[in-house]
């Protein structure tokens, strides 16, 4: 078998927010039994969603698809304020699995709004996190920009009374360009106290930047609807890897495109479990004489508590 050096990016895979969200669904099933309803995919990974579905979770897109007598869980991406309000009005039992780092952005937006500032959100239109964050404030209070070019078209209420927030899963480099465009056009715009892009997104991108120049190809294990996974593909390509691809499972690997490679980079988005990473490495072991080197650029020891209502049952 031909030799292949695999450079395994670290950190990779699950982050603390994803870990917590999955745990919330599992603990809810333990406490209340099946079925438990989940509004939107709890995290953007088909394997994870299918596993939870097998355990008794039912995934829906809207609250009105849920019966009133069963618990409903809100996904890690966050929801507009109207969703928990509607659940409370119907006297539904609900558990919010929004990542605490997304909740931090929500609180930030509300604080600026209370101070009379209009918000600019850097994010992707239609992404659940963007919808959830924009939905924390009344219509018109959050202006969305996706690119530096969008900044030129902004028509704020008062150019001197603006603040910006960002989606937590964006490319660090792309976001910097948009922030620079905002600062150039609106010198008084207020930024976050601390970077909105989450530690896990940043760390995974930094690890890819360290791996990309060393390899002939980079595989990112993640779902097509996972923003942070797609950003890793872009970061790899930009950092000098000629072939940077997203795969959900080993079965999706395009072996012909990888013909002749001697060095491969592997990473995984924040909602991809370790089992899928192992599956991909095993697929290469079946075809190559593989040696693995871990390229670690940061260590993560973040852990988020699950909501009290679930901890009480465990105790």
C-alpha positions in Angstrom: 0.0 0.0 0.0 1.3 3.5 -0.8 2.4 5.5 2.2 0.2 8.4 3.5 0.9 10.9 6.2 -2.2 12.2 7.9 -2.0 15.5 9.7 -4.9 15.5 12.2 -5.9 19.1 13.2 -6.4 19.7 16.9 -8.8 21.0 18.2 -11.4 19.4 15.9 -14.9 18.1 16.3 -17.3 18.7 19.1 -17.2 22.0 21.0 -18.7 22.6 24.5 -21.9 24.1 23.2 -22.6 21.1 20.9 -21.7 18.7 23.7 -24.1 20.5 26.0 -27.0 20.6 23.5 -26.8 16.8 22.8 -26.6 16.1 26.5 -29.8 18.2 27.0 -31.7 16.1 24.5 -30.4 12.8 26.1 -31.2 14.0 29.7 -34.6 15.2 28.6 -35.4 11.7 27.2 -34.2 10.1 30.4 -36.2 12.5 32.6 -39.5 12.6 30.7 -39.3 9.6 28.4 -39.9 9.6 24.6 -40.9 11.4 22.6 -39.2 14.7 23.3 -39.6 17.3 20.5 -36.7 19.4 19.2 -37.3 22.6 17.2 -34.8 22.5 14.3 -31.8 20.1 14.2 -30.3 20.3 17.7 -26.9 20.7 16.0 -26.1 20.6 12.3 -25.0 17.0 11.9 -27.1 14.2 10.3 -25.4 11.4 12.2 -26.0 13.1 15.6 -29.7 13.9 14.7 -30.3 10.4 13.4 -28.9 8.9 16.7 -31.1 11.1 18.8 -34.1 10.3 16.6 -33.5 6.6 17.3 -33.5 7.3 21.0 -36.9 9.0 20.7 -36.3 12.7 19.7 -38.7 14.1 17.1 -37.3 17.0 15.1 -39.7 19.7 13.8 -39.2 23.1 12.3 -42.0 25.0 14.1 -43.5 25.1 17.6 -47.0 24.4 16.2 -45.9 20.9 15.1 -45.4 20.0 18.8 -48.1 18.6 21.1 -48.8 20.7 24.2 -48.2 17.8 26.6 -44.6 16.9 25.6 -41.3 18.7 26.3 -39.8 20.8 23.5 -36.1 21.7 23.2 -34.7 24.7 21.3 -31.6 24.1 19.2 -28.0 25.1 20.0 -28.3 27.9 17.4 -30.8 30.0 19.4 -34.3 31.1 18.6 -36.1 34.4 18.1 -37.6 35.8 21.4 -41.1 35.1 20.0 -40.5 31.3 20.2 -40.1 30.9 24.0 -42.9 33.5 24.5 -45.2 31.4 22.3 -44.2 28.2 24.2 -44.9 30.0 27.6 -48.2 31.3 26.3 -49.3 27.7 25.5 -48.0 26.5 28.9 -45.5 24.1 27.2 -42.6 22.6 29.0 -39.5 23.8 27.1 -35.7 23.6 27.5 -33.5 26.1 25.8 -30.3 24.4 24.4 -29.0 27.7 22.9 -25.2 27.7 23.2 -24.1 30.1 26.0 -21.8 31.9 23.6 -24.8 32.6 21.3 -26.8 33.7 24.3 -23.9 36.1 25.1 -24.4 37.8 21.7 -28.2 38.0 22.3 -27.6 39.7 25.7 -25.1 42.1 24.0 -27.7 43.0 21.3 -30.4 43.7 24.0 -28.0 45.9 26.0 -27.1 48.1 23.0 -30.8 48.3 22.0 -31.7 49.4 25.6 -29.0 52.2 25.2 -30.8 53.4 22.0 -28.3 51.9 19.5 -29.3 50.2 16.2 -27.5 46.9 15.6 -25.5 45.7 12.6 -25.2 41.9 12.5 -22.4 40.3 10.5 -23.8 36.9 9.5 -25.4 34.6 6.9 -28.9 35.3 5.9 -31.3 32.5 6.6 -28.9 30.7 9.0 -30.8 29.7 12.2 -28.3 31.5 14.4 -28.7 34.7 12.5 -32.5 34.4 12.5 -32.4 33.8 16.3 -30.1 36.7 17.0 -32.0 39.2 14.8 -35.2 38.0 16.5 -34.1 39.2 19.9 -34.9 42.7 18.9 -38.0 44.4 17.2 -38.1 44.4 13.4 -35.7 46.9 11.8 -33.5 47.1 14.8 -30.9 44.7 13.4 -29.4 45.4 9.9 -27.7 42.3 8.3 -24.4 42.4 6.4 -22.7 39.4 4.8 -19.8 41.0 2.9 -17.7 44.2 3.0 -19.7 45.3 -0.1 -23.0 45.2 1.9 -21.6 47.8 4.3 -21.9 50.5 1.5 -25.6 49.8 1.2 -26.5 50.2 4.8 -29.0 53.0 5.7 -29.1 53.2 9.5 -31.4 55.4 11.4 -28.5 57.4 12.9 -25.0 56.7 11.6 -23.6 57.9 15.0 -25.7 55.5 17.1 -24.6 52.0 15.9 -23.1 48.8 17.4 -22.2 45.5 15.7 -22.4 41.9 16.6 -21.5 38.7 14.7 -22.6 35.2 14.1 -20.4 32.9 16.2 -19.4 30.5 13.4 -17.9 32.9 10.8 -14.5 33.0 9.2 -12.3 35.1 11.4 -10.5 36.6 8.4 -13.7 37.4 6.4 -15.2 39.0 9.5 -12.2 41.2 10.1 -12.6 42.6 6.5 -16.3 43.5 7.2 -15.4 45.0 10.6 -12.8 47.2 8.9 -15.4 48.3 6.3 -17.8 49.2 9.1 -15.2 51.1 11.0 -14.2 53.0 7.9 -17.8 54.0 7.1 -19.1 54.5 10.7 -16.1 55.6 12.8 -18.3 55.7 16.0 -19.7 52.2 15.7 -19.3 50.2 18.9 -17.9 46.6 18.7 -18.2 43.8 21.2 -16.2 43.9 24.4 -14.9 40.4 23.5 -14.9 38.7 20.1 -18.3 37.3 19.2 -16.8 34.5 17.0 -16.6 31.6 19.5 -13.4 30.1 20.8 -14.1 26.8 19.1 -14.6 28.3 15.7 -11.4 30.4 16.0 -9.4 27.4 17.4 -10.5 25.0 14.6 -9.6 27.6 11.9 -6.2 28.2 13.5 -5.5 24.5 13.5 -6.5 24.3 9.8 -4.1 27.2 8.9 -1.3 25.2 10.6 -2.1 22.0 8.7 -3.0 23.3 5.2 0.5 24.3 3.9 1.8 20.8 4.7 -0.8 18.7 2.8 -1.9 17.9 -0.7 -5.5 17.7 0.3 -7.7 18.6 3.3 -10.9 16.9 4.3 -13.3 18.6 6.6 -15.8 16.2 8.2 -19.1 18.1 8.7 -22.6 18.8 7.3 -23.3 21.0 4.3 -25.6 23.1 6.5 -22.9 23.6 9.2 -21.6 27.1 8.9 -18.4 26.5 10.9 -17.6 23.3 8.8 -18.0 25.2 5.6 -15.8 28.0 6.9 -13.0 25.4 7.6 -13.1 24.3 3.9 -12.6 28.0 2.9 -9.9 28.6 5.4 -8.0 25.5 4.2 -8.2 26.6 0.6 -7.1 30.1 1.5 -4.2 28.8 3.6 -2.6 27.1 0.7 -4.3 23.7 0.3 -5.1 23.1 -3.3 -7.9 20.5 -2.6 -10.1 21.3 0.4 -13.4 19.4 0.6 -16.3 18.8 3.0 -17.5 15.3 3.6 -20.2 14.0 5.9 -19.1 10.4 6.0 -16.3 8.2 4.6 -18.6 7.0 1.9 -18.5 10.6 0.4 -14.7 10.6 -0.1 -13.8 11.2 -3.7 -10.9 8.7 -4.1 -10.1 9.7 -7.7 -9.5 13.3 -6.7 -7.0 12.1 -4.0 -5.1 9.9 -6.4 -1.3 10.3 -5.8 -1.5 12.3 -2.6 1.2 11.6 0.1 0.0 14.1 2.8 -3.6 14.6 3.9 -5.1 17.0 6.4 -8.2 16.0 8.4 -10.3 18.1 10.6 -14.0 18.2 11.7 -16.6 20.9 12.3 -17.8 21.6 15.8 -20.9 19.4 15.5 -19.1 16.3 14.0 -18.6 13.5 16.5 -15.3 11.6 16.9 -16.9 8.4 15.5 -17.0 10.0 12.0 -13.4 11.2 12.2 -12.3 7.6 13.1 -14.5 6.2 10.3 -12.7 8.5 7.7 -9.2 7.6 9.1 -10.1 3.9 8.9 -11.1 4.3 5.3 -7.7 5.6 4.5 -6.0 2.8 6.5 -7.8 0.3 4.2 -6.1 1.9 1.1 -2.8 3.4 2.4 0.0 2.7 4.8 -1.0 5.5 7.2 1.0 7.4 9.8 -0.9 10.0 11.8 0.6 13.2 13.3 -1.6 15.4 15.5 -1.1 19.2 14.8 -2.3 20.9 18.0 -2.6 24.7 18.1 -4.7 25.1 21.2 -6.1 23.1 24.1 -9.8 23.3 25.1 -11.2 22.7 28.5 -14.5 24.6 28.3 -17.6 23.0 29.7 -21.1 24.4 29.9 -23.7 23.3 32.5 -27.0 21.9 31.4 -30.1 23.8 32.5 -31.1 23.3 36.2 -34.4 21.6 35.3 -32.4 18.7 33.9 -29.7 18.7 36.7 -32.4 18.3 39.3 -33.5 14.9 37.9 -29.9 13.7 37.7 -29.3 14.5 41.4 
